Amino acid sequence: MSLYPIQLFYESIQNEQYFQIGSFKKPIGLDGGLVASFLDPFSHTEWAKLPALFVEINYIKVPFLIKNSIATAHKTVVYLGLIQSKTEAYRVRNLPLFLPIALKPRWVKATLPYSLIDGFVEEVVLGQLGTIQAIYTMREQYMMAVDHRDKELLIPYCKPFLVSVDEISKKVTIRLPEGYLEAML
């Protein structure tokens, strides 16, 4: 039984306010189940409260009612109301999933990299590279957009790039692979 009001989803459509939570991966079973992959760890109890979610199809957020979901320690299988077969499930495979922005505080922990915007990025050998202008989410990966010599340098926010993160002083120390900086600029 969903506990979040469907009204949140209607308001999200009207205001076009969403945030990405992950994407669908491969279909599973013959009845239209899809394995969901999430950007951040989440509570299975929060997932059970959702009446619907948005799937981005051709840059448009399309609402789908959640018919059923099965969450285990290793994967979450989602069954959507309008998807009845494995063939239909293939149409939404690898597409991003979104929720209304009003649910973001409940889903996203404060320690995510969004708090690092306007912080500094320092490379262990090269020194200070620049400031973080934005954080992008690309295929289940956070990317820091760093202003480096008036150009945007994209750096993955993950191991093995990250050496340390100081959220209080907004400083990220990274180690770039050899040739990365030259290849990206």
C-alpha positions as CSV (number, residue, x, y, z in Angstrom):
1,M,0.0,0.0,0.0
2,S,1.4,3.4,-1.0
3,L,1.7,6.0,1.7
4,Y,2.8,9.0,-0.4
5,P,-0.2,10.8,-1.9
6,I,-0.6,10.6,-5.6
7,Q,-1.2,14.4,-5.5
8,L,2.6,14.8,-5.1
9,F,3.0,13.2,-8.5
10,Y,0.4,15.4,-10.2
11,E,2.0,18.5,-8.8
12,S,5.4,17.3,-10.0
13,I,4.0,17.0,-13.6
14,Q,2.5,20.5,-13.4
15,N,5.7,22.1,-12.0
16,E,8.1,19.9,-13.9
17,Q,10.1,19.2,-10.8
18,Y,11.8,15.8,-10.6
19,F,15.1,14.2,-9.4
20,Q,16.7,11.1,-10.8
21,I,16.8,8.0,-8.5
22,G,18.2,5.5,-11.0
23,S,17.3,3.5,-14.1
24,F,15.7,0.3,-15.2
25,K,18.0,-2.5,-16.2
26,K,17.1,-5.7,-17.8
27,P,13.6,-7.2,-17.9
28,I,13.1,-10.2,-15.7
29,G,10.5,-12.9,-16.0
30,L,7.7,-13.1,-18.6
31,D,5.2,-10.8,-16.9
32,G,7.0,-7.5,-17.4
33,G,9.2,-7.2,-14.3
34,L,12.1,-4.9,-14.5
35,V,15.3,-4.8,-12.4
36,A,15.8,-1.3,-11.0
37,S,19.2,0.1,-10.4
38,F,19.5,3.1,-8.0
39,L,22.0,5.9,-7.8
40,D,22.0,5.9,-4.0
41,P,21.2,3.4,-1.3
42,F,17.6,3.6,-0.3
43,S,15.3,2.2,2.3
44,H,13.0,-0.6,1.1
45,T,10.3,0.8,3.3
46,E,10.5,4.1,1.4
47,W,10.2,2.3,-1.9
48,A,7.1,0.4,-0.6
49,K,5.4,3.8,0.0
50,L,5.5,4.9,-3.6
51,P,2.3,4.7,-5.7
52,A,4.1,5.7,-8.9
53,L,7.4,6.8,-10.5
54,F,8.4,8.6,-13.7
55,V,10.3,7.1,-16.6
56,E,12.1,9.4,-19.0
57,I,11.1,8.5,-22.5
58,N,12.4,10.8,-25.3
59,Y,13.2,13.5,-22.7
60,I,9.6,13.5,-21.3
61,K,8.9,12.2,-17.8
62,V,6.1,9.7,-18.2
63,P,4.2,8.6,-15.0
64,F,3.8,4.8,-14.4
65,L,1.8,3.3,-11.5
66,I,3.7,0.7,-9.5
67,K,1.7,-2.4,-9.5
68,N,4.1,-4.4,-7.4
69,S,7.7,-4.6,-6.4
70,I,10.0,-7.1,-4.8
71,A,13.1,-5.9,-3.0
72,T,15.9,-8.2,-1.9
73,A,19.3,-7.5,-0.6
74,H,20.8,-7.7,-4.1
75,K,18.1,-6.3,-6.4
76,T,14.7,-4.7,-6.7
77,V,12.2,-5.9,-9.3
78,V,9.5,-3.5,-10.2
79,Y,6.2,-4.3,-12.0
80,L,4.5,-1.3,-13.6
81,G,0.7,-1.1,-14.3
82,L,1.0,-0.6,-18.1
83,I,3.7,-3.2,-18.7
84,Q,2.4,-6.7,-18.9
85,S,5.0,-8.7,-20.8
86,K,8.8,-9.0,-21.3
87,T,8.4,-7.5,-24.8
88,E,6.8,-4.3,-23.3
89,A,9.4,-4.2,-20.6
90,Y,12.2,-4.0,-23.1
91,R,10.8,-0.6,-24.3
92,V,11.8,1.0,-20.9
93,R,15.0,-0.9,-20.4
94,N,18.0,1.4,-19.6
95,L,15.7,4.4,-19.2
96,P,16.2,6.8,-16.2
97,L,13.7,6.8,-13.3
98,F,12.6,10.0,-11.5
99,L,10.5,10.9,-8.5
100,P,8.8,14.2,-7.5
101,I,11.3,16.7,-6.1
102,A,9.1,17.0,-2.9
103,L,10.3,13.4,-2.0
104,K,14.0,14.3,-2.4
105,P,14.8,15.0,1.3
106,R,13.4,11.6,2.2
107,W,15.3,9.8,-0.5
108,V,18.6,11.6,-0.8
109,K,21.0,11.8,2.1
110,A,22.6,15.1,2.9
111,T,26.1,13.7,2.3
112,L,25.6,13.4,-1.5
113,P,28.0,15.4,-3.7
114,Y,25.4,18.2,-4.3
115,S,26.6,19.9,-1.1
116,L,30.0,20.3,-2.7
117,I,28.9,22.8,-5.4
118,D,31.2,25.8,-5.2
119,G,33.9,23.7,-3.5
120,F,37.4,23.2,-4.7
121,V,39.0,20.2,-6.5
122,E,42.6,19.5,-5.9
123,E,44.6,16.9,-7.7
124,V,47.4,15.1,-5.7
125,V,50.1,15.9,-8.2
126,L,48.8,18.9,-10.2
127,G,47.4,20.9,-7.2
128,Q,44.2,22.9,-7.4
129,L,42.2,22.3,-10.6
130,G,39.2,24.7,-10.0
131,T,35.8,25.0,-8.4
132,I,32.9,22.6,-8.7
133,Q,30.2,24.4,-10.8
134,A,27.6,21.6,-11.0
135,I,27.1,17.9,-10.2
136,Y,25.6,15.9,-13.1
137,T,24.1,12.4,-12.9
138,M,25.1,10.4,-16.0
139,R,24.1,6.7,-16.2
140,E,24.1,6.0,-12.5
141,Q,27.3,8.0,-12.0
142,Y,27.9,11.4,-10.4
143,M,30.2,13.7,-12.5
144,M,31.7,16.9,-11.0
145,A,31.7,19.8,-13.5
146,V,34.9,21.7,-12.6
147,D,35.7,25.1,-13.9
148,H,39.3,24.6,-15.0
149,R,40.9,27.5,-16.9
150,D,37.5,28.7,-18.2
151,K,36.6,25.2,-19.5
152,E,34.3,22.6,-18.1
153,L,36.2,19.5,-16.9
154,L,34.1,16.5,-16.0
155,I,35.5,14.3,-13.3
156,P,33.7,11.1,-12.0
157,Y,32.8,11.3,-8.4
158,C,33.8,7.7,-7.5
159,K,36.8,5.5,-6.8
160,P,39.5,5.4,-8.1
161,F,39.3,9.1,-8.8
162,L,38.4,10.2,-5.2
163,V,41.2,10.3,-2.6
164,S,39.4,12.3,0.0
165,V,36.3,14.5,0.5
166,D,36.0,17.2,3.1
167,E,32.4,18.3,3.1
168,I,32.9,21.0,5.8
169,S,35.5,22.9,3.9
170,K,34.1,21.8,0.5
171,K,37.3,20.3,-0.7
172,V,37.7,17.2,-2.9
173,T,41.1,15.7,-3.4
174,I,41.4,13.4,-6.5
175,R,43.9,11.4,-8.4
176,L,43.6,11.6,-12.2
177,P,44.8,8.8,-14.4
178,E,47.8,9.7,-16.6
179,G,46.6,11.6,-19.6
180,Y,43.1,12.2,-18.3
181,L,43.4,16.0,-18.1
182,E,44.8,16.3,-21.6
183,A,42.2,14.0,-23.1
184,M,39.3,15.9,-21.5
185,L,40.3,19.4,-22.5
